[in-house]
Amino acid sequence: MKLWQKVVLGMAVGILVGYFFNANGPLQIDGKAWFHNYVLPFGNTFISLIKMVVVPLIFFSLISGVTSMSDMGAFKRVGTKAMLAYLCTAAFAVVIGLIFGNIFQPGKGVDLGELLKTSGSGPDYSGEQTFSVAKMLSDIVPENVVTAMSSNEHVLQVVVFAIFTAVTINVVGEKARLLREFCQSTAYVIFKMIESIMNLAPYGVFAIMASLVSAQGLRILQDLAVLTMCVGSALLTQYLLFGLMILVFGRMSPLPFYKKMLEVQSFAFSTSSSKATLPTAMRVLHEKIGVSKSNTNFLLPLGAAINMDGTAIYLGITSLFFAQANGIEFTGSQYALLMFTATLGSIGAAGIPGGSIMMMGMVFSSVGLPLSGIGVILGIDRILDMLRTTVNITGDSVITLLVDKSENTFDPLSYYDKGL
């Protein structure tokens, strides 16, 4: 049995076990505390093992990818294509979210007071008003690179420092040959470490899913069913549009891509973490889909740090949800501001579970929405986070594939090889 099949099996068994040991499940047994204390730690340990190596992976794989491009013109060209593509898809994703939010109107007639009684008031997000676009942009450059690397909240800072280091290595040339080889060898060692860690994936996924379902069940989904359906439909639309992009811009059938990405998507869905999924995505994209190693090492970590289309959709829809629930009608200028801040918010949200919640304060404040009600969607956020992460990593992979193909470094034989 392949690893991704084991991951899916672990996820399915975890959901089933959690369902039976939920207070509202068929056995009427509340196993929430037991799973939280004795099962969830195994899942958290697995995620911690991945996070332990992900920051070094991003740093050294970016350096390896950029230094593999001896032609600085190629580096600038590839980077520019990717950045424009990432920004365009994120902005378009916000538009999709706003369209679905206006069609379904998930907040219309919603009593936030009743939902707060059901889900709990949650944390106080009033402090999130300190977020600002200027502050987020200024925080991209690290004051202390060691501090940036020691925290999972500063991935963009690591990306900036890695690219700056790699460009400098290329400029220095032969005198930095040993450093270039060291970084490339280190990236290879980290990949080997990740291969060992990934063997634990089915067990970690089982622990996470069993604990989640035993704690939350399906009650909160019923209370927020329209919002869940609205977000899910918008994410599905974006997911299908990725296939259309491969068909139109790549002039290839998207079916091999979707089939070979199942391993990546199942892992993204079960862990809700773009960063945790990154090692698997990099391996599949290079070995099975045929993207060149240099572009895989450069573009995919970059995309995981700045391109979160699923999060962009989510921020747009939840903004409309709270506006509709509070009887607020947006003006044209507010819609434009919402698109801008939601796009930046999707870039600023780190690839970790629940990262989008941190950006809601900035987005809501920009259009004058109250922040106190954010807690009402915490009950469904983790479930929707699974879907968002799947769309996020799929979008990163599609852009990487299309940019690589435009550079004529893509291997179509691997892409269409059914044996891989």
QUIZI-V933461 format. One record per residue. N is the residue number from 1. SS is DSSP state (alpha for helix, beta for strand, coil for the rest). D_CENTER is the distance of its C-alpha to the mean C-alpha in Angstrom with 1 decimal. Layout:
BEGIN
N/SS/D_CENTER
N/SS/D_CENTER
END
This chain:
BEGIN
1/coil/26.8
2/coil/23.7
3/alpha/20.9
4/alpha/18.4
5/alpha/21.3
6/alpha/21.9
7/alpha/18.3
8/alpha/18.7
9/alpha/22.1
10/alpha/21.1
11/alpha/18.6
12/alpha/21.4
13/alpha/24.0
14/alpha/22.0
15/alpha/21.6
16/alpha/25.3
17/alpha/26.5
18/alpha/24.6
19/alpha/26.0
20/alpha/29.5
21/coil/29.3
22/coil/28.1
23/coil/30.8
24/coil/30.8
25/coil/30.6
26/coil/33.6
27/coil/34.9
28/coil/34.7
29/coil/33.6
30/coil/31.4
31/coil/29.6
32/alpha/26.9
33/alpha/28.5
34/alpha/29.4
35/alpha/25.9
36/alpha/24.4
37/alpha/27.1
38/alpha/27.6
39/alpha/24.7
40/alpha/21.4
41/alpha/22.4
42/alpha/22.1
43/alpha/18.5
44/alpha/17.8
45/alpha/19.8
46/alpha/17.9
47/alpha/14.5
48/alpha/16.7
49/alpha/18.1
50/alpha/14.9
51/alpha/14.0
52/alpha/17.7
53/alpha/17.3
54/alpha/13.8
55/alpha/15.1
56/alpha/18.3
57/alpha/16.5
58/alpha/14.6
59/alpha/17.9
60/alpha/20.3
61/alpha/18.4
62/alpha/18.1
63/alpha/21.8
64/alpha/22.7
65/alpha/21.1
66/alpha/22.7
67/alpha/26.0
68/coil/26.2
69/coil/26.7
70/coil/30.2
71/coil/30.6
72/alpha/29.2
73/alpha/29.6
74/alpha/27.1
75/alpha/24.6
76/alpha/25.0
77/alpha/24.9
78/alpha/21.8
79/alpha/19.9
80/alpha/21.3
81/alpha/20.4
82/alpha/16.7
83/alpha/16.5
84/alpha/18.4
85/alpha/16.4
86/alpha/13.0
87/alpha/14.9
88/alpha/16.7
89/alpha/13.9
90/alpha/12.2
91/alpha/15.7
92/alpha/16.5
93/alpha/13.6
94/alpha/15.1
95/alpha/18.4
96/alpha/17.4
97/alpha/16.4
98/alpha/19.7
99/alpha/21.6
100/alpha/20.6
101/alpha/21.1
102/alpha/24.6
103/alpha/25.4
104/alpha/24.5
105/coil/25.3
106/coil/23.6
107/coil/25.1
108/coil/28.6
109/coil/31.1
110/coil/28.7
111/coil/30.5
112/alpha/28.1
113/alpha/30.8
114/alpha/30.9
115/alpha/27.1
116/alpha/27.4
117/alpha/30.1
118/alpha/28.1
119/alpha/24.8
120/coil/26.3
121/coil/26.0
122/coil/23.1
123/coil/22.8
124/coil/24.5
125/coil/22.1
126/alpha/25.0
127/alpha/24.3
128/alpha/21.0
129/alpha/23.5
130/alpha/23.7
131/coil/20.5
132/coil/21.6
133/alpha/20.5
134/alpha/23.1
135/alpha/22.1
136/alpha/18.4
137/alpha/19.7
138/alpha/22.3
139/coil/20.0
140/coil/18.3
141/coil/21.5
142/coil/22.0
143/coil/25.5
144/coil/25.3
145/alpha/23.1
146/alpha/23.9
147/alpha/22.6
148/alpha/19.3
149/alpha/18.9
150/alpha/19.9
151/coil/17.1
152/coil/13.4
153/coil/13.4
154/coil/14.6
155/alpha/12.4
156/alpha/13.6
157/alpha/17.1
158/alpha/16.8
159/alpha/15.8
160/alpha/18.7
161/alpha/21.1
162/alpha/20.3
163/alpha/20.8
164/alpha/24.0
165/alpha/25.2
166/alpha/24.8
167/alpha/26.5
168/alpha/29.3
169/alpha/29.8
170/alpha/30.3
171/alpha/32.7
172/alpha/34.7
173/alpha/35.0
174/alpha/37.3
175/alpha/37.8
176/alpha/34.1
177/alpha/34.3
178/alpha/34.2
179/alpha/31.1
180/alpha/29.3
181/alpha/30.3
182/alpha/29.4
183/alpha/25.8
184/alpha/25.5
185/alpha/27.2
186/alpha/25.0
187/alpha/21.8
188/alpha/23.7
189/alpha/24.6
190/alpha/21.1
191/alpha/20.0
192/alpha/23.0
193/alpha/22.1
194/alpha/18.7
195/alpha/20.7
196/alpha/22.8
197/alpha/20.1
198/alpha/18.4
199/coil/21.8
200/coil/21.1
201/alpha/17.9
202/alpha/19.9
203/alpha/21.6
204/alpha/18.6
205/alpha/16.8
206/alpha/20.2
207/alpha/20.6
208/alpha/17.4
209/alpha/17.9
210/alpha/21.7
211/alpha/21.3
212/alpha/18.9
213/alpha/21.1
214/alpha/24.3
215/alpha/23.4
216/alpha/22.1
217/coil/23.6
218/coil/23.7
219/alpha/25.7
220/alpha/23.1
221/alpha/21.8
222/alpha/25.3
223/alpha/25.6
224/coil/22.5
225/alpha/22.9
226/alpha/23.0
227/alpha/19.9
228/alpha/18.0
229/alpha/19.7
230/alpha/19.0
231/alpha/15.2
232/alpha/15.3
233/alpha/17.6
234/alpha/15.8
235/alpha/12.5
236/alpha/15.1
237/alpha/16.8
238/alpha/13.9
239/alpha/13.3
240/alpha/17.0
241/alpha/17.2
242/alpha/15.2
243/alpha/18.2
244/alpha/20.6
245/alpha/19.3
246/alpha/20.0
247/alpha/23.3
248/alpha/24.4
249/coil/23.2
250/coil/23.2
251/coil/26.2
252/coil/25.1
253/coil/24.6
254/coil/21.0
255/alpha/22.1
256/alpha/21.9
257/alpha/18.3
258/alpha/17.3
259/alpha/19.6
260/alpha/18.5
261/coil/14.8
262/alpha/15.6
263/alpha/15.4
264/alpha/11.8
265/alpha/10.8
266/alpha/13.0
267/alpha/11.6
268/alpha/7.9
269/alpha/9.8
270/alpha/12.0
271/alpha/10.2
272/coil/7.2
273/coil/5.8
274/alpha/3.9
275/alpha/7.2
276/alpha/9.3
277/alpha/8.6
278/alpha/9.4
279/alpha/13.1
280/alpha/13.4
281/alpha/11.8
282/alpha/14.2
283/alpha/17.0
284/alpha/16.7
285/alpha/16.3
286/alpha/19.4
287/alpha/21.5
288/alpha/21.2
289/alpha/20.0
290/coil/22.2
291/coil/20.2
292/coil/22.2
293/alpha/21.4
294/alpha/21.7
295/alpha/19.2
296/alpha/16.7
297/alpha/17.2
298/alpha/16.9
299/alpha/14.6
300/alpha/11.6
301/alpha/11.2
302/alpha/11.9
303/alpha/9.3
304/alpha/6.5
305/alpha/8.4
306/alpha/9.3
307/coil/7.8
308/coil/5.6
309/alpha/8.1
310/alpha/7.4
311/alpha/7.4
312/alpha/10.4
313/alpha/12.1
314/alpha/11.8
315/alpha/13.3
316/alpha/16.0
317/alpha/17.0
318/alpha/17.3
319/alpha/19.3
320/alpha/21.6
321/alpha/21.8
322/alpha/23.2
323/alpha/25.3
324/alpha/26.9
325/alpha/27.4
326/coil/29.2
327/coil/31.2
328/coil/29.8
329/coil/30.1
330/coil/28.1
331/coil/30.1
332/alpha/29.1
333/alpha/28.5
334/alpha/26.2
335/alpha/24.2
336/alpha/24.0
337/alpha/23.1
338/alpha/20.4
339/alpha/18.9
340/alpha/19.1
341/alpha/17.7
342/alpha/14.8
343/alpha/13.8
344/alpha/14.3
345/alpha/12.6
346/alpha/9.3
347/alpha/10.1
348/alpha/11.3
349/coil/8.6
350/coil/7.8
351/coil/4.8
352/coil/7.1
353/coil/8.4
354/coil/9.8
355/alpha/8.8
356/alpha/9.5
357/alpha/12.9
358/alpha/13.8
359/alpha/13.6
360/alpha/15.6
361/alpha/18.7
362/alpha/18.7
363/alpha/18.1
364/alpha/20.7
365/alpha/23.1
366/alpha/23.1
367/coil/24.6
368/coil/26.7
369/coil/25.0
370/coil/25.9
371/coil/23.3
372/alpha/25.2
373/alpha/23.9
374/alpha/20.2
375/alpha/21.0
376/alpha/22.0
377/alpha/18.5
378/alpha/17.4
379/alpha/18.9
380/alpha/16.6
381/alpha/13.4
382/alpha/12.4
383/alpha/13.4
384/alpha/11.6
385/alpha/8.4
386/alpha/8.9
387/alpha/9.3
388/alpha/6.5
389/alpha/4.0
390/alpha/7.0
391/alpha/7.4
392/alpha/4.4
393/alpha/5.7
394/alpha/9.0
395/alpha/9.3
396/alpha/8.9
397/alpha/11.5
398/alpha/13.7
399/alpha/14.2
400/alpha/14.9
401/alpha/17.3
402/alpha/19.0
403/alpha/19.6
404/alpha/21.0
405/alpha/23.2
406/alpha/24.5
407/coil/25.5
408/coil/27.5
409/coil/25.9
410/coil/24.3
411/coil/26.0
412/alpha/26.6
413/alpha/28.7
414/alpha/25.8
415/alpha/23.7
416/alpha/26.5
417/coil/27.6
418/coil/27.5
419/coil/28.3
420/coil/25.0
END
